Amino acid sequence: MSVSFLKSNSKPFQLRGIVARLYSTRKGEVSSSDPQKDTIRRYLYPPNIRNKASPTGTWRPDVARALQRAIPSVQAHETIERAWLLHQRHLRKKRDAELQRKFNCMRQAMQELEEIDSRLFREANKQEDPRARSLAEVEAMKSMSEPEKRAVESRVRGLFPRELRIPTDTPPKNGWPNEWRAFQRPLA
């Protein structure tokens, strides 16, 4: 929001007449441009634009008056801005507290998993290259068809499977592919 509207109380609304002249020509004023362009300009920017604001346009002559009515002084404007920044800070702190709570719950769950089963804890925290293939996978891929190979190569381990169909209310028209089996990756 501009503070210049709020500070200028000596000569309010001087901008109104200047902007209105940009949109329309005065009666009796002769334009030196093409008459066809003048006709188009008159239809696009009718002379009644000086009297009322356009509901869809960007020019509004009553903006300065509305600002002065809504925010009477610079101090009020600054107070509103400070209140808005304070509100944003409260929201940010609330989000940070929620994220910290979730992180602490996750850390506590991982500590309990480590105490219960160390093998599952190591498996959950193992860094893995998604492009790396084990010997069993490489051997199994040799006997696969090309679409099956592409499906195995495009699937990132640990993510939701892409080949799983979306549940629908009606069955598919061509039936269920009973011969299709998902490729099982070995854990180790």
GITA-V86259 format. One line per field, one symbol per residue. phi: phi as a letter, one per 30 degrees, with the letter a starting at -180 (. if undefined). Layout:
phi->???
//
This chain:
phi->.dddddddcdbdiddedddddddbcddidccccdddddddddddbddddddbdddcdccbdcddddddddbdbdddddddddddddddddddddddddddddddddddddddddddbdddddddcddbddddbdddddddddcddddddddddddcdjcddddddddbdcdddcicddddbddcdddc
//
